[in-house]
Amino acid sequence: MTIAQHKDNKNQQNRTVAELIEYIEILTTEIQELYCLDSIPWVVGYSGGKDSTATLQLIWNAISQLPPEKRTKTIHVITTDTGVENPYVSAWVRDSLKQMEIAAQEQQMPIQPHLLQPVIEESFWVNLVGKGYPAPRNQFRWCTQRLKINPANQFIRQIVRANGETILVLGTRKAESTTRAATMKKHQTGRVRDKLSPNSSLINSLVYTPIEDWKNHDVWIYLNQYQNPWGYSNKDLFLMYRGATADNECPLVVDTSTPSCGDSRFGCWVCTIVNKDKSMEAMIQNDEEKEWMQPLLELRNELDIKDDRDKRDFRRIWGGVQLFEREIKGKKDIQTIPGPYTKYWREYWLRKLLTAQTQMRQTAPENMRDITLISMEELSEIRRIWLEEKHEFDDSLPRIYQEVTGEEFKDIRPGANYSLLGSDEWEVLEEICDGDLMQLELMTKLLDTERQFRKKTRRIGIFDSLEKCFDTSSRSQEEAIENAHLKRDLREAALNGDIATIREKISGNGKQLNIGETKKQEDNKPKNWANIKFKQQDD
């Protein structure tokens, strides 16, 4: 029976063990033929879960049956560590990669494992704590591209640049979801080679999905019937999935009548896209030895707040007020789009994160005591953002770090501890501003902007930078929102040609509408701080 016959047999809902073994033999031949067909290197996506493990195991077993002289094409195995993976799963995957590298050398397999990580500037905590990005939502899912897709795509592009093209082997299955099935079916229609689908996001790369038609029970039967070729335990993988199931039930799959295990999802422990982290909740509930992960669950649940407007700035991250219109009970309602977390809440999340890390290092098993939730490189970048981009020269990060951990913060950046402005100057400004946060923000921005230009040989752009400080921080929240509404009303009136409304809006704000100004008047009009300081007087 061919693979096509297996796929087209719609009456065959579940394969028996014998049928699956026969199917795997056919699939093994297919993998060997594809491998030997050309010199294009393969890149296998591996997450440590059941699907990617089954896929890699299929590839490994098929290629190992080839004579050594035919194993000439490199197979790269890539895993992306986002830095916020479930700690237990992350340790599992790292150990698996180490074992994989040893086994590949011993068995003379052309397999090279790679552990990929996002660049520091795109890490989760640098964006959330440093820049103030809110916890990810479906409407603002800023994390996936930065943490998962970019590191993998960068590696694949390097392979393409070196070899011209590549074949990406993935463990995706149509049975995972209707959306996944529809996407895979769409890609199948565009296949330029048998079994290989085009990659819509990466040129010169094709996608091979050997288990695309498998169901959960097929995966578990295969993993339980075939030994892991790089010496890792599929039984332990099975137990990990069972421990992440709410009822702690994950029966051994020996035939098609047995209910399947494997609906658990292992992902980032901070994920707020889903309603609950069911896998971590189940792990903690089912195993007392994993209760040390409870601080992670508590922090994740605290981040997962549906309405966090009170924790976020009323301006977007660039400093402007942005409005959006929606209908509530048939009435038009115009609201502001909240921006990043405020200074208080960014410091709050940092303190909570460091507290969780400190607590877990004391309560975790011995082999997990070195757990790192946020690296020193990330802390250094967060400190740089707070100091240089947000002009918060009170430099609170070292103080928070020492208060929580009891250790002195040692910044890895050369000269990071030298600054003309510090906490003393910040306290003086706080006293002068007497609780006016916008005035405090404006004063600190102006002073720190001047400091940043102080050592430059040419201070080009300083007046534009100072002007930007006034544009973003010189108005109170009420005034800034009112000004945004005024701009919106003027824009709508201009689009509709409503001159009367424009005159009314501008005159009502203490301004005059000047029409027909001469070019000379327009040229002499001050536009920035340089024009104001060096304004040319008429003769």
Buried (B, 14 or more C-beta within 10 A) or exposed (E): EEBEEBEEEEEEEBBEBEBBBBBBEBBBEBBBEBBBEEEBBBBBBBBBBBBBBBBBBBBBBBBBEBEEEEBEBBBBBBBBBBBBBBBBBBBBBBEBBBBBBEBBEEBEBBBBBBBBBBEBBBBBBBBBBBBBBBBBEEEEEBBBEBBBEBBBBEBBBEBBEEBEBBBBBBBBBBBBEEEBBEBBEEBBEEEEEEBBBBBEEBEBBBBBBBBBBBBBBBBBBBBBBBEBBBEBEBEEBBEBBBBBBEEEEBEEBEEBEBEBBBEBEBBBBBBBBEEEBBBBBBBBBBBEEBEBBBBBBEBBEEBBEEEBBEBBBBBBEEBBBBEEEEEEEEEEEEEBEBBBBBBEBBBBBBBBBBBBBBBBBEEBEEEBEEBEBBBEEBBBBBBBBBBEEBBBBBBBBBEBBEEBBEEEBEBEEEEBEEEEBEEEBBEEBBEEBEEEBBBBBBBBBBBBBBBBBEEEEEEEEBBEBBBBBEEBBBBEBEEBBBBBBBBBBBEEBEEEEBEEBBBBBBEEEEEEEEEEEEEEEEEEEEEEBBEEEEEEEEE
